[in-house]
Amino acid sequence: MRELNTNDVMQSRLVGELAGAMPFPVIIVGRDERILAINSQAESMFGAGTIGRHYITVMRQPMVLDAIESVLRLSEPAQAQYSVSEGGHDLHYAVHARPVVTDDFACVTVAFEDRTEVEDAGLMRRDFVANVSHELRTPLTAVLGFIETLQGPAANDAGARMRFLEIMGKEARRMNRIVGDLLSLSRVEANRRVRPTDDVDVSAILRSVVLSLSPFAQKQNVALVLEGAEGSDRVMGDQDQLTQVFTNLVENAIKYGGAGRQVSICVAAHTQEPTMRGPALRVDVADQGEGIAQEHIPRLTQRFYRVDSHRSREMGGTGLGLAIVKHIINRHRGRLRIESYAGKGSCFSVILPYE
């Protein structure tokens, strides 16, 4: 590769224009190993004032430096990975270093392809598989252990057999709930970009949910109060999915609201809902329970996240309910708002847009 003629102003200007035209971060390094041009996207990564500096003082990660050195030495393309932490979040880039050689000009283009979403998706998949394996392994191990006991020491113990079968049934039902929620989450994610087109009555759905959960509420000594659902409040939606959303929220409120207390379900139409910047239907599900500490609220809709793992499992929770709720509401182009303070109860608000 030949050295760049520094007096050739036209070529220098062309290099800068080409870098600026790129839709992703690009740095151009000359044969003298100094930076000839950098576009605005790359400046946001490495800062201003890099023109004329040696590339080693700007891009400090060894893999990137080795790739550029290889291109300068061999005039062959090279690739590397570049990672940086920004605002508590890791950003990942695939770096493509390519030689550019003409009769009177030579340089190296260093392009940064943002792979953060791909890396995050891969991490989510790995975490998801690990969580599913963990959630299923515990009840499965218990069931296998009881089977071995029934086949051996407790083979002729009728009392132990009945106790073990009861526990095995409980653990099998837990596994069945996890599998059911996983299938439900999969279906919701498969249709997340397809907006529902049915005309559904949200108030009618709420009346049905309250009616179906009344026996459970009575068993838990919890009073269910439904307000504002006397008429018809219609939105574009999926009947079954919205029923699933409100069943999950009301059932959670009953479970965690505490015996002898009240769960309120209030539906109201707003001509100008701030979170939607337009007309919307808002459904608030509020309990009078212990509440949720503020540090937990941003993570409540993550898969398998639990504030109290032991208590959640004892109550039959899978850790997927609120993740399903969030995905369904997102499909409906709605919003989920959670307000809670320790010792003061919680309020889960579903906000659905009016057409």
Protein Blocks (a to p, Z undefined) as FASTA:
>chain_A
ZZddfklmmlmmmmmmmmmmpcbdcddddfkopafbdcfklmmmnoghkgopafklmmmc
fklmmmmmmmmmnopacdddddddeehiacdddddddddddfkbccdddddddfklmmmm
mmmmmmmmmmmmmmmmmmmmmmmmmmmmmmmmmmmmmklmmmmmmmmmmmmmmmmmmmmm
mmmmmmmmmmmmmccfbdcdfklmmmmmmmmmmmmmmmnopacddehilmccdddddfkl
mmmmmmmmmmmmmmmnoghiacdddddddfbdfklopacdddddddfbebjafklmmmmm
pghiafblmlmmmnopahlmmmmmmmmmmmnopacdddddehiapadddddddZZ
